[in-house]
Amino acid sequence: MTVHYESLPQATLYPEAFGLPAPDGMPPRDMWPRKPGVFIRRAAGDPALEGGGGRELVGGQFGLVPPWVKSASDAKLRSPKLVTARSETVTTSKNFRDAWLKGQRCIVPMMAFFEDDLRSGKEVPTRIARVDGQPMGVAGLWERWAGADGAEIISFTLLTLNANNHALMHRYQHPGSEKRMPAILGEGAFDAWLNVAHPEKAREFMRHYPANWLTANPVERK
């Protein structure tokens, strides 16, 4: 499960890769559960029509807070476990179903994500990035939680795919367990993903990113 990713290090990368101005405050370089990050969603007020609608960059917590959570303290406990959502079960999961059915899809900008290589019997943190060194946009879901006292939490999660048969990603995570990977979008699919009208059609974007477009390098520490 991807619980750690690397955000964009330079403000100029936001307009270059995503056509949006950089956030006023850059997110932390290393993103972990409950840290404040950014995501891209369909601009408020735009119709949910395929191929149309603008984008906006929004700040939010990494780790989704479902709308049914009763308190901020409960949200604090639950959100670290909800940093990823299985794309195959979003319609049946009470944690993610509302966001999926309401079309609250987003794109999470990142330079890389990290997984553990355990093939040697030891955890070897590994940085996985695009071969060309460009940012990637990962498909996700976002949510707004409102407390009884007026408190608000905007949050997001990464959508993941089964990677048992992926030429690169099958190497990582615990031996014998199901392998998962983030749903990395192609640049040409950004607007279509955000604006697709029907939730079931959004499943068409849940595809493996080609292994030969990714590179994996061990790092000294996470």
ZADO-1210 file (C-alpha; in nm, 4 decimals, padded with zeros to 6 digits):
<atoms>
<atom x="00.0000" y="00.0000" z="00.0000" code="MET" pos="1"/>
<atom x="00.1360" y="00.3396" z="-00.0978" code="THR" pos="2"/>
<atom x="00.1514" y="00.5470" z="00.2209" code="VAL" pos="3"/>
<atom x="00.4416" y="00.7716" z="00.1212" code="HIS" pos="4"/>
<atom x="00.4917" y="00.9834" z="-00.1885" code="TYR" pos="5"/>
<atom x="00.7050" y="01.2753" z="-00.2987" code="GLU" pos="6"/>
<atom x="00.5339" y="01.6010" z="-00.3906" code="SER" pos="7"/>
<atom x="00.6478" y="01.8389" z="-00.6625" code="LEU" pos="8"/>
<atom x="00.9666" y="02.0180" z="-00.5477" code="PRO" pos="9"/>
<atom x="00.9422" y="02.3265" z="-00.7690" code="GLN" pos="10"/>
<atom x="00.6558" y="02.5707" z="-00.8184" code="ALA" pos="11"/>
<atom x="00.7190" y="02.5859" z="-01.1941" code="THR" pos="12"/>
<atom x="00.6252" y="02.2197" z="-01.2319" code="LEU" pos="13"/>
<atom x="00.2577" y="02.2845" z="-01.1572" code="TYR" pos="14"/>
<atom x="00.1899" y="02.5022" z="-01.4640" code="PRO" pos="15"/>
<atom x="00.4238" y="02.2965" z="-01.6815" code="GLU" pos="16"/>
<atom x="00.2718" y="01.9579" z="-01.6003" code="ALA" pos="17"/>
<atom x="-00.0849" y="02.0404" z="-01.4950" code="PHE" pos="18"/>
<atom x="-00.1624" y="02.3853" z="-01.6377" code="GLY" pos="19"/>
<atom x="-00.2272" y="02.5332" z="-01.2937" code="LEU" pos="20"/>
<atom x="-00.0477" y="02.7884" z="-01.0760" code="PRO" pos="21"/>
<atom x="00.1497" y="02.6501" z="-00.7844" code="ALA" pos="22"/>
<atom x="-00.0112" y="02.6598" z="-00.4386" code="PRO" pos="23"/>
<atom x="00.0619" y="02.9588" z="-00.2176" code="ASP" pos="24"/>
<atom x="00.2314" y="02.7277" z="00.0291" code="GLY" pos="25"/>
<atom x="00.4188" y="02.4351" z="-00.1210" code="MET" pos="26"/>
<atom x="00.3279" y="02.0996" z="00.0399" code="PRO" pos="27"/>
<atom x="00.5930" y="01.8989" z="00.2262" code="PRO" pos="28"/>
<atom x="00.8393" y="01.7174" z="00.0006" code="ARG" pos="29"/>
<atom x="00.7655" y="01.3861" z="00.1734" code="ASP" pos="30"/>
<atom x="00.3946" y="01.3178" z="00.1989" code="MET" pos="31"/>
<atom x="00.2738" y="01.0807" z="00.4702" code="TRP" pos="32"/>
<atom x="-00.0757" y="01.0127" z="00.6099" code="PRO" pos="33"/>
<atom x="-00.2486" y="01.3192" z="00.7582" code="ARG" pos="34"/>
<atom x="00.0036" y="01.5636" z="00.6115" code="LYS" pos="35"/>
<atom x="-00.1376" y="01.8644" z="00.4222" code="PRO" pos="36"/>
<atom x="-00.1008" y="01.8179" z="00.0475" code="GLY" pos="37"/>
<atom x="-00.2697" y="01.9319" z="-00.2717" code="VAL" pos="38"/>
<atom x="-00.4903" y="01.7724" z="-00.5327" code="PHE" pos="39"/>
<atom x="-00.6571" y="01.8771" z="-00.8577" code="ILE" pos="40"/>
<atom x="-01.0326" y="01.8571" z="-00.9029" code="ARG" pos="41"/>
<atom x="-01.2936" y="01.9860" z="-01.1463" code="ARG" pos="42"/>
<atom x="-01.3342" y="02.3579" z="-01.0835" code="ALA" pos="43"/>
<atom x="-01.6303" y="02.4464" z="-00.8639" code="ALA" pos="44"/>
<atom x="-01.9390" y="02.5306" z="-01.0665" code="GLY" pos="45"/>
<atom x="-01.8297" y="02.3444" z="-01.3801" code="ASP" pos="46"/>
<atom x="-02.0774" y="02.0902" z="-01.5173" code="PRO" pos="47"/>
<atom x="-01.9772" y="01.7248" z="-01.4980" code="ALA" pos="48"/>
<atom x="-01.9591" y="01.6829" z="-01.8724" code="LEU" pos="49"/>
<atom x="-01.7060" y="01.4627" z="-02.0449" code="GLU" pos="50"/>
<atom x="-01.4248" y="01.6544" z="-02.2075" code="GLY" pos="51"/>
<atom x="-01.5171" y="01.9863" z="-02.0461" code="GLY" pos="52"/>
<atom x="-01.4732" y="02.1805" z="-01.7280" code="GLY" pos="53"/>
<atom x="-01.1758" y="02.3591" z="-01.5805" code="GLY" pos="54"/>
<atom x="-00.9365" y="02.2406" z="-01.3102" code="ARG" pos="55"/>
<atom x="-00.8473" y="02.3837" z="-00.9746" code="GLU" pos="56"/>
<atom x="-00.5732" y="02.3044" z="-00.7251" code="LEU" pos="57"/>
<atom x="-00.7027" y="02.2456" z="-00.3731" code="VAL" pos="58"/>
<atom x="-00.5310" y="02.1896" z="-00.0408" code="GLY" pos="59"/>
<atom x="-00.6283" y="01.8850" z="00.1602" code="GLY" pos="60"/>
<atom x="-00.5191" y="01.6192" z="00.4043" code="GLN" pos="61"/>
<atom x="-00.3630" y="01.2968" z="00.2724" code="PHE" pos="62"/>
<atom x="-00.5981" y="01.0293" z="00.4051" code="GLY" pos="63"/>
<atom x="-00.9705" y="01.0477" z="00.3386" code="LEU" pos="64"/>
<atom x="-01.2200" y="01.1420" z="00.6085" code="VAL" pos="65"/>
<atom x="-01.5631" y="00.9944" z="00.5206" code="PRO" pos="66"/>
<atom x="-01.8627" y="01.2242" z="00.5710" code="PRO" pos="67"/>
<atom x="-02.0211" y="00.9863" z="00.8261" code="TRP" pos="68"/>
<atom x="-01.7318" y="01.0210" z="01.0741" code="VAL" pos="69"/>
<atom x="-01.8747" y="01.1707" z="01.3924" code="LYS" pos="70"/>
<atom x="-01.5857" y="01.3736" z="01.5326" code="SER" pos="71"/>
<atom x="-01.2475" y="01.5247" z="01.4502" code="ALA" pos="72"/>
<atom x="-01.0819" y="01.2828" z="01.6914" code="SER" pos="73"/>
<atom x="-01.2416" y="00.9893" z="01.5080" code="ASP" pos="74"/>
<atom x="-01.1256" y="01.1403" z="01.1790" code="ALA" pos="75"/>
<atom x="-00.7706" y="01.1565" z="01.3142" code="LYS" pos="76"/>
<atom x="-00.7794" y="00.7835" z="01.3896" code="LEU" pos="77"/>
<atom x="-00.9428" y="00.6697" z="01.0648" code="ARG" pos="78"/>
<atom x="-00.7737" y="00.8821" z="00.7971" code="SER" pos="79"/>
<atom x="-00.4236" y="00.7220" z="00.8130" code="PRO" pos="80"/>
<atom x="-00.5888" y="00.3925" z="00.7157" code="LYS" pos="81"/>
<atom x="-00.7690" y="00.5547" z="00.4222" code="LEU" pos="82"/>
<atom x="-00.4768" y="00.6921" z="00.2186" code="VAL" pos="83"/>
<atom x="-00.5558" y="00.4437" z="-00.0595" code="THR" pos="84"/>
<atom x="-00.8805" y="00.3105" z="-00.2028" code="ALA" pos="85"/>
<atom x="-00.9122" y="-00.0157" z="-00.3942" code="ARG" pos="86"/>
<atom x="-01.0604" y="00.0792" z="-00.7323" code="SER" pos="87"/>
<atom x="-01.2343" y="-00.2575" z="-00.7563" code="GLU" pos="88"/>
<atom x="-01.4424" y="-00.2042" z="-00.4415" code="THR" pos="89"/>
<atom x="-01.5113" y="00.1703" z="-00.4235" code="VAL" pos="90"/>
<atom x="-01.8820" y="00.1182" z="-00.4902" code="THR" pos="91"/>
<atom x="-01.9215" y="-00.1216" z="-00.1979" code="THR" pos="92"/>
<atom x="-01.6913" y="00.0469" z="00.0545" code="SER" pos="93"/>
<atom x="-01.8741" y="00.2760" z="00.2971" code="LYS" pos="94"/>
<atom x="-01.5529" y="00.4767" z="00.3270" code="ASN" pos="95"/>
<atom x="-01.5293" y="00.5714" z="-00.0411" code="PHE" pos="96"/>
<atom x="-01.8672" y="00.4976" z="-00.1999" code="ARG" pos="97"/>
<atom x="-02.0137" y="00.8475" z="-00.1579" code="ASP" pos="98"/>
<atom x="-01.7109" y="01.0210" z="-00.3074" code="ALA" pos="99"/>
<atom x="-01.7058" y="00.7829" z="-00.6043" code="TRP" pos="100"/>
<atom x="-02.0774" y="00.8018" z="-00.6800" code="LEU" pos="101"/>
<atom x="-02.0824" y="01.1822" z="-00.6435" code="LYS" pos="102"/>
<atom x="-01.8008" y="01.2106" z="-00.8976" code="GLY" pos="103"/>
<atom x="-01.5544" y="01.3603" z="-00.6490" code="GLN" pos="104"/>
<atom x="-01.2580" y="01.2437" z="-00.8524" code="ARG" pos="105"/>
<atom x="-00.9226" y="01.4150" z="-00.8342" code="CYS" pos="106"/>
<atom x="-00.5639" y="01.4010" z="-00.9554" code="ILE" pos="107"/>
<atom x="-00.2800" y="01.3898" z="-00.7037" code="VAL" pos="108"/>
<atom x="00.0418" y="01.5480" z="-00.8391" code="PRO" pos="109"/>
<atom x="00.3599" y="01.3684" z="-00.7368" code="MET" pos="110"/>
<atom x="00.7158" y="01.3122" z="-00.8458" code="MET" pos="111"/>
<atom x="00.7406" y="00.9577" z="-00.7107" code="ALA" pos="112"/>
<atom x="00.5920" y="00.7087" z="-00.4694" code="PHE" pos="113"/>
<atom x="00.7681" y="00.4655" z="-00.2383" code="PHE" pos="114"/>
<atom x="00.7303" y="00.0923" z="-00.1811" code="GLU" pos="115"/>
<atom x="00.9297" y="-00.1608" z="00.0185" code="ASP" pos="116"/>
<atom x="01.1316" y="-00.4256" z="-00.1658" code="ASP" pos="117"/>
<atom x="01.1325" y="-00.7300" z="00.0633" code="LEU" pos="118"/>
<atom x="01.2776" y="-00.9876" z="-00.1757" code="ARG" pos="119"/>
<atom x="01.6052" y="-01.0002" z="00.0199" code="SER" pos="120"/>
<atom x="01.4240" y="-01.0556" z="00.3489" code="GLY" pos="121"/>
<atom x="01.4929" y="-00.6974" z="00.4541" code="LYS" pos="122"/>
<atom x="01.2911" y="-00.3840" z="00.3878" code="GLU" pos="123"/>
<atom x="01.4567" y="-00.1834" z="00.1115" code="VAL" pos="124"/>
<atom x="01.2684" y="00.1455" z="00.0569" code="PRO" pos="125"/>
<atom x="01.2394" y="00.2058" z="-00.3162" code="THR" pos="126"/>
<atom x="01.1533" y="00.5253" z="-00.5024" code="ARG" pos="127"/>
<atom x="00.9367" y="00.4687" z="-00.8113" code="ILE" pos="128"/>
<atom x="00.9156" y="00.7500" z="-01.0642" code="ALA" pos="129"/>
<atom x="00.8702" y="00.8169" z="-01.4335" code="ARG" pos="130"/>
<atom x="01.1688" y="00.7308" z="-01.6511" code="VAL" pos="131"/>
<atom x="01.1664" y="01.0789" z="-01.8030" code="ASP" pos="132"/>
<atom x="01.1740" y="01.2474" z="-01.4608" code="GLY" pos="133"/>
<atom x="00.8452" y="01.4309" z="-01.5169" code="GLN" pos="134"/>
<atom x="00.5666" y="01.4607" z="-01.2579" code="PRO" pos="135"/>
<atom x="00.2882" y="01.2055" z="-01.2557" code="MET" pos="136"/>
<atom x="-00.0813" y="01.2507" z="-01.1864" code="GLY" pos="137"/>
<atom x="-00.2426" y="00.9755" z="-00.9816" code="VAL" pos="138"/>
<atom x="-00.6186" y="00.9209" z="-00.9859" code="ALA" pos="139"/>
<atom x="-00.7858" y="00.9785" z="-00.6517" code="GLY" pos="140"/>
<atom x="-01.1012" y="01.0749" z="-00.4676" code="LEU" pos="141"/>
<atom x="-01.1630" y="01.3741" z="-00.2447" code="TRP" pos="142"/>
<atom x="-01.4111" y="01.4403" z="00.0341" code="GLU" pos="143"/>
<atom x="-01.5348" y="01.7211" z="00.2574" code="ARG" pos="144"/>
<atom x="-01.6119" y="01.6453" z="00.6208" code="TRP" pos="145"/>
<atom x="-01.8078" y="01.8937" z="00.8320" code="ALA" pos="146"/>
<atom x="-01.8280" y="01.8661" z="01.2091" code="GLY" pos="147"/>
<atom x="-02.1163" y="01.9712" z="01.4290" code="ALA" pos="148"/>
<atom x="-01.9025" y="02.2548" z="01.5653" code="ASP" pos="149"/>
<atom x="-01.8399" y="02.3966" z="01.2181" code="GLY" pos="150"/>
<atom x="-01.4988" y="02.2344" z="01.1734" code="ALA" pos="151"/>
<atom x="-01.4152" y="02.1249" z="00.8193" code="GLU" pos="152"/>
<atom x="-01.1626" y="01.8781" z="00.6773" code="ILE" pos="153"/>
<atom x="-01.0916" y="01.8504" z="00.3054" code="ILE" pos="154"/>
<atom x="-00.9134" y="01.5237" z="00.2348" code="SER" pos="155"/>
<atom x="-00.8099" y="01.2906" z="-00.0460" code="PHE" pos="156"/>
<atom x="-00.7080" y="00.9330" z="-00.1163" code="THR" pos="157"/>
<atom x="-00.5176" y="00.7535" z="-00.3956" code="LEU" pos="158"/>
<atom x="-00.6945" y="00.4958" z="-00.6108" code="LEU" pos="159"/>
<atom x="-00.5024" y="00.1699" z="-00.6535" code="THR" pos="160"/>
<atom x="-00.5026" y="-00.1316" z="-00.8858" code="LEU" pos="161"/>
<atom x="-00.4066" y="-00.4956" z="-00.8534" code="ASN" pos="162"/>
<atom x="-00.0437" y="-00.5232" z="-00.9673" code="ALA" pos="163"/>
<atom x="00.0179" y="-00.8979" z="-00.9373" code="ASN" pos="164"/>
<atom x="00.0910" y="-00.9159" z="-01.3107" code="ASN" pos="165"/>
<atom x="00.2643" y="-00.5794" z="-01.3509" code="HIS" pos="166"/>
<atom x="00.6191" y="-00.6319" z="-01.4758" code="ALA" pos="167"/>
<atom x="00.7659" y="-00.3874" z="-01.2220" code="LEU" pos="168"/>
<atom x="00.5249" y="-00.3499" z="-00.9324" code="MET" pos="169"/>
<atom x="00.4827" y="-00.7224" z="-00.8632" code="HIS" pos="170"/>
<atom x="00.8278" y="-00.7105" z="-00.6956" code="ARG" pos="171"/>
<atom x="00.7219" y="-00.4914" z="-00.4064" code="TYR" pos="172"/>
<atom x="00.5280" y="-00.5172" z="-00.0799" code="GLN" pos="173"/>
<atom x="00.5059" y="-00.8340" z="00.1298" code="HIS" pos="174"/>
<atom x="00.5749" y="-01.1710" z="-00.0362" code="PRO" pos="175"/>
<atom x="00.2581" y="-01.3714" z="-00.0792" code="GLY" pos="176"/>
<atom x="00.0326" y="-01.0684" z="-00.0449" code="SER" pos="177"/>
<atom x="-00.1668" y="-00.9048" z="-00.3201" code="GLU" pos="178"/>
<atom x="00.0425" y="-00.6411" z="-00.4959" code="LYS" pos="179"/>
<atom x="-00.1078" y="-00.2955" z="-00.5452" code="ARG" pos="180"/>
<atom x="-00.0045" y="00.0163" z="-00.7344" code="MET" pos="181"/>
<atom x="-00.1410" y="00.3702" z="-00.7734" code="PRO" pos="182"/>
<atom x="-00.3624" y="00.4381" z="-01.0758" code="ALA" pos="183"/>
<atom x="-00.1286" y="00.6684" z="-01.2710" code="ILE" pos="184"/>
<atom x="-00.3052" y="00.8679" z="-01.5421" code="LEU" pos="185"/>
<atom x="-00.1671" y="00.9618" z="-01.8815" code="GLY" pos="186"/>
<atom x="-00.1413" y="01.3379" z="-01.9353" code="GLU" pos="187"/>
<atom x="-00.4005" y="01.3279" z="-02.2118" code="GLY" pos="188"/>
<atom x="-00.6562" y="01.1705" z="-01.9763" code="ALA" pos="189"/>
<atom x="-00.6542" y="01.4340" z="-01.7010" code="PHE" pos="190"/>
<atom x="-00.9614" y="01.6328" z="-01.8064" code="ASP" pos="191"/>
<atom x="-01.1538" y="01.3265" z="-01.9191" code="ALA" pos="192"/>
<atom x="-01.0975" y="01.1604" z="-01.5794" code="TRP" pos="193"/>
<atom x="-01.2174" y="01.4661" z="-01.3890" code="LEU" pos="194"/>
<atom x="-01.5212" y="01.5250" z="-01.6091" code="ASN" pos="195"/>
<atom x="-01.6506" y="01.1823" z="-01.7071" code="VAL" pos="196"/>
<atom x="-02.0253" y="01.1891" z="-01.6436" code="ALA" pos="197"/>
<atom x="-02.0958" y="00.8354" z="-01.5256" code="HIS" pos="198"/>
<atom x="-01.9112" y="00.6735" z="-01.2340" code="PRO" pos="199"/>
<atom x="-01.9021" y="00.3338" z="-01.4029" code="GLU" pos="200"/>
<atom x="-01.7339" y="00.4834" z="-01.7088" code="LYS" pos="201"/>
<atom x="-01.4666" y="00.6230" z="-01.4783" code="ALA" pos="202"/>
<atom x="-01.3495" y="00.2641" z="-01.4257" code="ARG" pos="203"/>
<atom x="-01.2082" y="00.2735" z="-01.7790" code="GLU" pos="204"/>
<atom x="-00.9273" y="00.4948" z="-01.6455" code="PHE" pos="205"/>
<atom x="-00.8148" y="00.2313" z="-01.3954" code="MET" pos="206"/>
<atom x="-00.5297" y="00.0919" z="-01.6054" code="ARG" pos="207"/>
<atom x="-00.1732" y="-00.0149" z="-01.5394" code="HIS" pos="208"/>
<atom x="00.0900" y="00.2442" z="-01.6202" code="TYR" pos="209"/>
<atom x="00.3466" y="00.0723" z="-01.8478" code="PRO" pos="210"/>
<atom x="00.6378" y="-00.0756" z="-01.6548" code="ALA" pos="211"/>
<atom x="00.8922" y="00.0501" z="-01.9083" code="ASN" pos="212"/>
<atom x="00.7784" y="00.4078" z="-01.8389" code="TRP" pos="213"/>
<atom x="00.8742" y="00.3727" z="-01.4723" code="LEU" pos="214"/>
<atom x="01.2065" y="00.3427" z="-01.2932" code="THR" pos="215"/>
<atom x="01.2708" y="00.2059" z="-00.9432" code="ALA" pos="216"/>
<atom x="01.5703" y="00.2977" z="-00.7293" code="ASN" pos="217"/>
<atom x="01.6546" y="00.1969" z="-00.3715" code="PRO" pos="218"/>
<atom x="01.6873" y="00.4831" z="-00.1254" code="VAL" pos="219"/>
<atom x="01.8743" y="00.5000" z="00.2031" code="GLU" pos="220"/>
<atom x="01.5663" y="00.5896" z="00.4028" code="ARG" pos="221"/>
<atom x="01.2036" y="00.6869" z="00.3496" code="LYS" pos="222"/>
</atoms>
